[in-house]
Amino acid sequence: MVAGDVVGARRESVTLPLPVLLVVAGFAAAVVAQGGYYLPGRVLSGLLVGVAVVLARPRPNLLAALGGALALWAVVRGLLEGDVLSAVPTAAAAGVFVSAVLVAAQADQQQRELLANVVVGVGSLVAFTGWVAVVFRIPSWTTVAEGLLRAASTLTYPNAAAAVMAAAAVLAMVLRPTLLTAVMTFLLCTGIGATMSRAGVLALAAGLLVLCVCQGVKTTVAAAAPPLLGAVVAVAALLPTMRMADEPQVLIAVAGLLVGALVALGLHRVGRFLVPVAVLLAAGGAAASFAFADQLSTRVSFSSPDRSSATGAALELVSRSPLLGAGPGNGSFFFERGNEGTRFMRYVHNEYLQVLVELGVVGLVLALGVVVAVLVVMWRGRGVSLWAGALAAVVVVLVHSGFDFLWHLPVVLVVAGLCAGLGLPSTRDGVVEGTRA
């Protein structure tokens, strides 16, 4: 082997830096540990990400300052309420997200492409295990709601699983097209359908809209149509099994998954028949949905009485202390539900409103400051190969956060941080991250 071949081989061999590997390990740990919602998973994922940012030693920047300010404000409010420990989850959430962004931003272009594939790969495993859980009715990986068995995977919360999958799906659509990428994207879209998450579908649509704006409608449709139409077939075949009142139809579900995969992999080969085939598949999915309309009615409606009542209770708490908030951990919501008496919800299913309730206007401004800082710096990263997908993934999480308590699960924060870091400007060797301004 000549010297030029040795150099070429070294360039083709890409490995992730240790800090990035630690963040990936934190992501994987949170996936396995119910999203990291409970203390052991939260500590493990947070510790791995914390060690990663210490090893990475990113330069001070506005994003880090705003994240630190939000964490500090949570601690101050905890002290004022006489319970400083109640501020730990909020401070840790801010730290995990910002740390994941800063660590991922230090990767060079090739490392980012590998990291993106890892994120998509883990997301597709979440999707597949969710599908398996529904087909074989695994109680710990599914949730029953309105008579439907919804995929939750190891995260055990369907909406959080949908958020992770939707973010990974739009990121997958900008990766280099390969057989493996096509399969993973199809699984992600199918998994979102298996969760029956309305917010997940809405967030995915928002991400696709961002892709259309950033890279063009034609390019986005070419990347999104095959996996989405394949997912229509797979989810339609899954519907009979999702109804708890019926016996699981394993063979139909498996056949639907295989046919859906063939659609996702082969749709681009039908040439001039693409439009009629796409219309036929969409019509078939619509017919299957209509056949199960009685069970799906609650999933296609935006009505949610409990969440609406909790929102009203949250706004009442805000009116009592709009500037400082009720204090971290004090956002519990009680409301009357007709003859059922008083109901209780721990979360208002809107993270922006949850922050306003607990940390007041000051906390919300700081949280939005972190969001704006990320988006501004990502905008400066235009031209990076993964930029459109990374921005779309972040928008997915931001939109979905308006409908669920996602910031309380480290798995969502880590995947959002990794995706944000993928879209930040960077030097070719990855030494200088793009968050200095």
Backbone torsions as a table, in degrees:
resi	resn	phi	psi	omega
1	MET	NA	127.3	-179.3
2	VAL	-79.1	169.3	-176.3
3	ALA	-60.7	-39.1	-179.6
4	GLY	-62.6	-36.5	178.9
5	ASP	-67.6	-36.5	178.6
6	VAL	-63.4	-46.0	178.9
7	VAL	-61.1	-43.3	-179.9
8	GLY	-62.6	-40.6	179.8
9	ALA	-64.2	-38.7	179.2
10	ARG	-65.4	-38.0	-180.0
11	ARG	-68.3	-33.6	-178.9
12	GLU	-75.7	-23.5	179.8
13	SER	-85.4	109.5	-176.3
14	VAL	-112.5	130.3	175.2
15	THR	-128.3	149.9	178.7
16	LEU	-82.3	140.0	176.4
17	PRO	-62.4	156.3	-177.9
18	LEU	-55.6	-45.4	179.3
19	PRO	-59.0	-39.6	178.8
20	VAL	-66.9	-40.3	177.7
21	LEU	-61.1	-36.8	179.1
22	LEU	-67.3	-38.9	177.0
23	VAL	-66.0	-40.7	176.0
24	VAL	-61.0	-40.3	177.0
25	ALA	-63.2	-38.7	176.0
26	GLY	-63.8	-38.5	176.7
27	PHE	-62.7	-48.5	-179.7
28	ALA	-63.7	-40.2	179.1
29	ALA	-62.4	-40.5	179.3
30	ALA	-68.0	-36.4	177.8
31	VAL	-60.6	-45.5	-177.5
32	VAL	-71.5	-37.4	-173.6
33	ALA	-92.8	53.8	174.9
34	GLN	53.7	41.2	178.5
35	GLY	78.5	1.0	-175.9
36	GLY	77.9	16.5	-176.2
37	TYR	-68.5	-40.5	-178.0
38	TYR	-87.4	163.0	-168.1
39	LEU	-54.6	-48.5	-178.3
40	PRO	-59.0	-47.1	179.1
41	GLY	-66.1	-37.0	179.8
42	ARG	-66.4	-41.9	179.7
43	VAL	-66.4	-45.0	-177.1
44	LEU	-64.4	-49.4	-179.2
45	SER	-65.4	-40.8	179.0
46	GLY	-65.2	-38.1	179.8
47	LEU	-66.4	-42.4	-179.9
48	LEU	-64.0	-43.5	178.9
49	VAL	-68.3	-37.5	178.5
50	GLY	-62.8	-44.0	177.6
51	VAL	-63.7	-38.1	-179.2
52	ALA	-60.9	-45.0	-177.1
53	VAL	-71.5	-30.1	176.0
54	VAL	-65.8	-43.2	179.4
55	LEU	-68.9	-34.9	-178.4
56	ALA	-72.7	-30.4	179.8
57	ARG	48.1	59.8	179.3
58	PRO	-66.5	154.1	179.3
59	ARG	-73.1	149.4	177.2
60	PRO	-58.0	140.6	-178.6
61	ASN	-155.3	173.3	-176.7
62	LEU	-63.8	-39.9	-179.4
63	LEU	-61.1	-45.3	178.7
64	ALA	-64.1	-38.3	-179.8
65	ALA	-65.2	-43.0	179.8
66	LEU	-68.0	-40.9	176.4
67	GLY	-62.6	-41.5	176.9
68	GLY	-64.8	-37.9	178.7
69	ALA	-64.8	-40.4	177.9
70	LEU	-63.8	-44.0	178.3
71	ALA	-63.0	-42.0	179.9
72	LEU	-64.5	-40.2	179.7
73	TRP	-64.4	-38.7	177.1
74	ALA	-61.6	-40.8	178.5
75	VAL	-65.4	-43.0	178.6
76	VAL	-60.3	-45.2	179.4
77	ARG	-64.5	-36.3	177.1
78	GLY	-63.8	-41.1	178.1
79	LEU	-64.0	-41.7	179.6
80	LEU	-64.2	-30.4	178.6
81	GLU	-88.0	-2.9	179.2
82	GLY	78.5	18.3	-179.4
83	ASP	-145.5	81.3	-175.4
84	VAL	-67.6	-27.5	-179.9
85	LEU	-65.0	-24.7	179.4
86	SER	-66.2	-18.0	-179.3
87	ALA	-84.9	-12.8	-175.0
88	VAL	-59.4	-46.5	-179.6
89	PRO	-58.2	-42.8	-180.0
90	THR	-66.7	-45.1	179.2
91	ALA	-62.7	-40.3	179.4
92	ALA	-67.2	-38.5	179.5
93	ALA	-61.7	-45.7	178.3
94	ALA	-62.1	-42.0	-179.4
95	GLY	-66.3	-41.5	-179.4
96	VAL	-63.8	-46.1	-178.3
97	PHE	-63.8	-52.2	-177.5
98	VAL	-62.7	-40.6	180.0
99	SER	-62.7	-43.1	178.8
100	ALA	-61.7	-39.3	177.9
101	VAL	-62.0	-50.2	-174.4
102	LEU	-67.0	-36.5	179.7
103	VAL	-70.2	-46.7	-179.7
104	ALA	-63.0	-31.9	-178.0
105	ALA	-67.1	-19.2	-178.7
106	GLN	-84.1	-6.5	177.9
107	ALA	-75.7	146.8	176.3
108	ASP	-81.2	-177.2	-172.4
109	GLN	-62.1	-46.8	-179.6
110	GLN	-65.7	-39.3	177.9
111	GLN	-65.5	-35.7	178.6
112	ARG	-66.4	-38.9	177.9
113	GLU	-63.4	-40.6	176.8
114	LEU	-65.7	-43.1	179.5
115	LEU	-62.2	-41.9	178.3
116	ALA	-60.7	-41.8	177.6
117	ASN	-63.3	-36.3	178.0
118	VAL	-65.7	-46.2	179.1
119	VAL	-59.5	-45.5	179.3
120	VAL	-64.6	-39.7	179.4
121	GLY	-63.3	-45.5	178.3
122	VAL	-64.1	-41.7	178.4
123	GLY	-61.3	-39.6	179.7
124	SER	-68.6	-31.6	174.3
125	LEU	-66.4	-39.8	174.7
126	VAL	-59.2	-43.7	-179.4
127	ALA	-63.7	-46.0	-176.6
128	PHE	-66.9	-41.6	179.0
129	THR	-66.2	-31.7	175.2
130	GLY	-65.5	-42.8	177.5
131	TRP	-62.8	-45.9	178.7
132	VAL	-59.6	-41.0	-178.4
133	ALA	-62.2	-37.2	178.4
134	VAL	-72.0	-46.5	-176.8
135	VAL	-61.4	-42.9	-177.4
136	PHE	-102.7	8.7	173.4
137	ARG	50.9	60.6	176.8
138	ILE	-85.3	112.2	-171.6
139	PRO	-59.1	-41.6	-174.4
140	SER	-72.1	-16.6	-178.8
141	TRP	-110.8	12.3	179.3
142	THR	-135.4	163.0	176.3
143	THR	-132.8	134.9	178.5
144	VAL	-96.0	126.3	179.1
145	ALA	-145.7	127.5	-179.8
146	GLU	50.8	39.4	176.4
147	GLY	80.4	3.4	-180.0
148	LEU	-110.9	142.5	175.3
149	LEU	-92.2	112.8	-175.4
150	ARG	-103.7	137.2	180.0
151	ALA	-68.1	133.2	177.5
152	ALA	-128.1	-15.7	-178.7
153	SER	55.4	-158.3	-179.1
154	THR	-70.6	-13.9	178.4
155	LEU	-72.7	-23.2	177.8
156	THR	63.4	13.2	176.8
157	TYR	-136.9	108.3	-173.9
158	PRO	-55.2	-41.1	-176.4
159	ASN	-68.5	-37.3	176.5
160	ALA	-67.9	-40.2	176.7
161	ALA	-61.2	-41.1	178.7
162	ALA	-63.6	-38.0	179.8
163	ALA	-64.3	-45.3	178.9
164	VAL	-62.7	-44.5	-178.3
165	MET	-67.7	-40.2	-179.7
166	ALA	-65.4	-41.3	177.2
167	ALA	-63.2	-43.9	179.2
168	ALA	-66.8	-33.5	-177.4
169	ALA	-65.5	-46.8	-179.0
170	VAL	-69.5	-30.9	175.1
171	LEU	-67.1	-39.4	-179.7
172	ALA	-62.7	-28.3	-175.3
173	MET	-74.0	-7.3	176.1
174	VAL	-110.5	2.2	177.3
175	LEU	-75.3	162.2	176.6
176	ARG	-60.3	128.7	-176.1
177	PRO	-68.2	118.0	174.7
178	THR	-137.2	169.5	178.1
179	LEU	-60.3	-43.3	-179.1
180	LEU	-64.8	-42.8	179.1
181	THR	-61.7	-41.8	179.8
182	ALA	-62.6	-42.2	179.3
183	VAL	-64.7	-44.4	-179.0
184	MET	-64.4	-42.0	179.4
185	THR	-62.9	-41.7	176.9
186	PHE	-61.2	-45.4	179.4
187	LEU	-61.9	-39.5	179.6
188	LEU	-63.2	-45.6	179.8
189	CYS	-65.6	-38.6	177.0
190	THR	-65.2	-41.2	180.0
191	GLY	-62.8	-38.5	177.4
192	ILE	-60.7	-43.6	177.3
193	GLY	-63.0	-36.8	-178.8
194	ALA	-68.1	-24.5	177.5
195	THR	-76.2	-19.7	-176.2
196	MET	54.8	35.9	-179.7
197	SER	-90.3	114.2	178.8
198	ARG	-64.3	-42.6	179.5
199	ALA	-66.5	-33.0	178.2
200	GLY	-64.2	-42.0	178.1
201	VAL	-66.8	-42.5	179.2
202	LEU	-63.4	-41.8	179.2
203	ALA	-66.5	-39.2	176.8
204	LEU	-61.4	-42.3	177.7
205	ALA	-61.0	-39.4	177.8
206	ALA	-64.4	-41.0	177.8
207	GLY	-63.9	-40.1	177.5
208	LEU	-65.2	-36.6	176.8
209	LEU	-62.8	-41.6	176.9
210	VAL	-61.7	-42.4	178.0
211	LEU	-61.3	-40.7	178.8
212	CYS	-61.0	-41.2	-178.9
213	VAL	-69.9	-40.6	-172.4
214	CYS	-82.3	-33.7	-175.8
215	GLN	-128.1	5.9	175.6
216	GLY	99.4	147.9	-178.1
217	VAL	-66.2	-44.8	-176.1
218	LYS	-60.9	-46.0	-179.9
219	THR	-63.5	-41.5	-178.8
220	THR	-67.3	-44.4	179.3
221	VAL	-62.0	-40.9	179.4
222	ALA	-62.3	-34.9	-179.2
223	ALA	-83.0	-33.5	-171.6
224	ALA	-92.1	-32.0	-173.4
225	ALA	-59.9	-50.1	-178.3
226	PRO	-57.9	-52.3	-178.8
227	PRO	-66.5	-34.1	-179.6
228	LEU	-68.8	-43.6	178.8
229	LEU	-69.9	-35.7	173.8
230	GLY	-62.8	-38.7	178.2
231	ALA	-66.6	-34.0	176.4
232	VAL	-57.7	-44.7	179.1
233	VAL	-64.1	-47.6	-176.4
234	ALA	-64.7	-42.7	-178.6
235	VAL	-71.2	-37.7	176.8
236	ALA	-59.3	-40.4	178.0
237	ALA	-72.1	-19.2	-179.7
238	LEU	-84.8	-21.9	-174.3
239	LEU	-55.0	-43.9	179.6
240	PRO	-59.5	-33.1	180.0
241	THR	-77.2	-25.7	-177.1
242	MET	-73.4	-21.3	178.9
243	ARG	-78.0	116.9	-176.7
244	MET	-64.3	-25.8	-178.1
245	ALA	-72.8	-16.6	-177.0
246	ASP	-106.4	160.7	174.2
247	GLU	-73.1	143.3	179.1
248	PRO	-62.9	135.1	179.5
249	GLN	-104.8	78.8	-172.8
250	VAL	-63.1	-46.3	-177.0
251	LEU	-63.2	-40.9	178.7
252	ILE	-64.2	-42.5	-179.6
253	ALA	-64.4	-43.9	179.9
254	VAL	-65.8	-43.6	178.5
255	ALA	-61.8	-41.1	178.4
256	GLY	-63.2	-38.5	178.8
257	LEU	-65.5	-42.6	-179.5
258	LEU	-67.3	-44.0	178.4
259	VAL	-64.9	-40.5	177.6
260	GLY	-61.2	-39.1	177.4
261	ALA	-64.2	-40.5	178.2
262	LEU	-63.8	-38.4	176.9
263	VAL	-63.2	-47.0	-178.2
264	ALA	-63.3	-35.9	-177.4
265	LEU	-84.8	-26.2	-172.9
266	GLY	-114.5	-0.5	-175.3
267	LEU	-61.6	-36.2	-177.8
268	HIS	-69.7	-9.4	-177.9
269	ARG	-91.2	-7.1	-174.7
270	VAL	-81.9	-6.1	173.5
271	GLY	58.4	-122.9	-174.4
272	ARG	-69.9	-10.1	177.9
273	PHE	-90.7	6.8	-175.8
274	LEU	-58.3	-49.4	-176.2
275	VAL	-62.4	-50.9	179.5
276	PRO	-63.1	-35.9	177.5
277	VAL	-64.8	-43.6	179.3
278	ALA	-62.0	-43.0	178.8
279	VAL	-63.3	-41.3	-180.0
280	LEU	-63.3	-44.3	179.4
281	LEU	-64.4	-43.5	179.3
282	ALA	-63.3	-40.3	179.2
283	ALA	-65.0	-39.8	177.7
284	GLY	-63.0	-41.6	176.7
285	GLY	-64.5	-39.6	177.9
286	ALA	-64.3	-40.0	178.9
287	ALA	-64.1	-41.2	178.6
288	ALA	-64.6	-40.2	178.2
289	SER	-64.4	-39.4	179.3
290	PHE	-64.5	-36.7	-179.8
291	ALA	-64.2	-26.5	179.6
292	PHE	-112.4	28.0	-174.9
293	ALA	-59.6	-33.5	-178.0
294	ASP	-64.1	-33.9	-180.0
295	GLN	-87.6	-27.7	-175.0
296	LEU	-90.1	-5.8	-173.4
297	SER	-57.2	-37.9	-178.9
298	THR	-72.8	-21.0	-178.0
299	ARG	-89.8	-15.8	178.9
300	VAL	-103.6	4.0	178.0
301	SER	-103.5	146.3	176.6
302	PHE	-87.6	1.0	-179.7
303	SER	-74.5	132.5	176.7
304	SER	-151.4	87.9	-173.9
305	PRO	-55.2	-43.1	-178.8
306	ASP	-62.7	-44.6	-179.4
307	ARG	-67.4	-37.3	177.9
308	SER	-63.8	-42.1	179.0
309	SER	-67.3	-39.3	177.9
310	ALA	-64.6	-36.4	176.8
311	THR	-62.3	-42.1	177.1
312	GLY	-62.1	-42.2	177.7
313	ALA	-65.1	-36.1	179.2
314	ALA	-66.0	-43.5	179.7
315	LEU	-64.7	-31.7	176.6
316	GLU	-66.7	-40.5	176.6
317	LEU	-64.6	-38.9	178.9
318	VAL	-61.7	-39.8	-178.1
319	SER	-64.0	-24.3	-179.7
320	ARG	-77.1	-34.5	-179.7
321	SER	-148.0	73.9	-173.2
322	PRO	-68.6	-33.9	-174.1
323	LEU	-80.3	-47.8	-173.8
324	LEU	-99.3	-21.4	-179.1
325	GLY	81.9	173.9	-177.4
326	ALA	-80.8	-11.5	-178.1
327	GLY	107.4	148.3	-178.6
328	PRO	-60.8	133.2	179.4
329	GLY	83.6	-2.8	-177.5
330	ASN	-99.6	13.2	-179.0
331	GLY	-88.9	65.0	176.5
332	SER	-103.1	142.7	-168.9
333	PHE	-125.5	123.9	178.9
334	PHE	-115.2	140.0	179.3
335	PHE	-156.7	159.4	179.9
336	GLU	-88.7	139.8	179.3
337	ARG	-128.2	72.6	175.9
338	GLY	55.1	-130.7	-178.9
339	ASN	-74.8	-8.8	-178.4
340	GLU	-80.7	-7.8	178.5
341	GLY	81.9	-155.4	-176.9
342	THR	-78.4	130.1	177.0
343	ARG	-109.5	158.0	-178.6
344	PHE	-131.5	136.5	173.1
345	MET	-133.4	131.7	-179.7
346	ARG	-75.5	-31.7	-177.7
347	TYR	-125.3	149.3	-178.8
348	VAL	-88.5	-1.6	179.8
349	HIS	60.7	37.2	172.9
350	ASN	-157.0	103.6	-172.7
351	GLU	-64.4	-31.7	179.1
352	TYR	-66.3	-43.3	177.2
353	LEU	-69.9	-35.8	178.4
354	GLN	-61.5	-43.6	178.1
355	VAL	-64.0	-41.8	179.1
356	LEU	-61.5	-40.2	178.8
357	VAL	-64.7	-47.1	-171.6
358	GLU	-85.6	-36.4	-175.3
359	LEU	-117.3	3.7	174.7
360	GLY	70.4	-170.5	-179.5
361	VAL	-61.8	-37.0	179.7
362	VAL	-59.7	-48.2	-179.6
363	GLY	-65.1	-40.5	-179.5
364	LEU	-65.6	-40.1	178.5
365	VAL	-62.6	-41.2	178.9
366	LEU	-66.9	-41.5	178.7
367	ALA	-63.8	-44.0	177.7
368	LEU	-67.0	-30.1	175.8
369	GLY	-62.6	-40.8	176.3
370	VAL	-61.8	-44.2	179.9
371	VAL	-61.7	-47.7	-178.6
372	VAL	-64.3	-41.1	179.6
373	ALA	-60.5	-42.2	178.6
374	VAL	-63.0	-46.9	-177.4
375	LEU	-65.5	-38.8	179.7
376	VAL	-64.6	-46.2	-178.9
377	VAL	-69.1	-35.6	176.2
378	MET	-64.3	-36.2	178.5
379	TRP	-61.4	-32.6	177.6
380	ARG	-72.8	-13.3	179.6
381	GLY	-88.9	11.2	178.8
382	ARG	-54.0	136.7	-178.3
383	GLY	107.5	-22.2	174.0
384	VAL	-66.6	139.9	-171.3
385	SER	-57.7	-34.2	-176.9
386	LEU	-96.7	6.9	-169.0
387	TRP	-58.5	-48.5	-176.0
388	ALA	-61.2	-45.8	179.7
389	GLY	-67.0	-38.0	179.0
390	ALA	-64.7	-45.1	178.8
391	LEU	-64.0	-42.4	179.0
392	ALA	-61.5	-39.5	179.8
393	ALA	-64.3	-41.4	178.3
394	VAL	-65.2	-41.5	177.9
395	VAL	-62.6	-38.4	176.5
396	VAL	-54.2	-49.2	-178.3
397	VAL	-67.3	-39.9	-179.8
398	LEU	-64.1	-42.4	178.7
399	VAL	-67.2	-46.3	-178.2
400	HIS	-64.3	-28.8	-179.4
401	SER	-65.7	-16.8	176.1
402	GLY	-79.0	-3.0	-176.2
403	PHE	-127.6	-6.6	-177.8
404	ASP	-150.6	167.8	-179.5
405	PHE	-91.8	67.1	-173.8
406	LEU	-79.1	-28.7	-175.9
407	TRP	-73.7	-4.9	177.0
408	HIS	-91.1	1.2	179.2
409	LEU	-118.0	114.0	-179.2
410	PRO	-54.4	-30.6	-178.1
411	VAL	-60.1	-37.9	179.6
412	VAL	-73.4	-40.3	179.8
413	LEU	-64.2	-40.8	-178.9
414	VAL	-68.4	-44.6	-179.0
415	VAL	-66.9	-36.2	176.5
416	ALA	-66.6	-40.7	178.7
417	GLY	-65.8	-42.0	178.3
418	LEU	-62.6	-43.9	-179.8
419	CYS	-64.9	-40.1	177.6
420	ALA	-62.3	-43.6	179.3
421	GLY	-63.1	-32.3	178.3
422	LEU	-64.5	-26.0	-177.2
423	GLY	-98.3	1.9	-180.0
424	LEU	-81.4	150.8	176.8
425	PRO	-64.0	148.5	-177.8
426	SER	-155.2	152.4	171.6
427	THR	-72.6	164.9	-176.8
428	ARG	-62.9	-32.8	-178.1
429	ASP	-91.3	-1.2	174.7
430	GLY	75.5	10.9	-177.3
431	VAL	-73.8	-38.7	-176.6
432	VAL	-108.9	117.6	177.8
433	GLU	-78.6	161.9	-172.2
434	GLY	-92.2	28.2	-176.7
435	THR	-113.2	19.8	-176.4
436	ARG	-71.3	-32.3	-175.3
437	ALA	-77.9	NA	NA
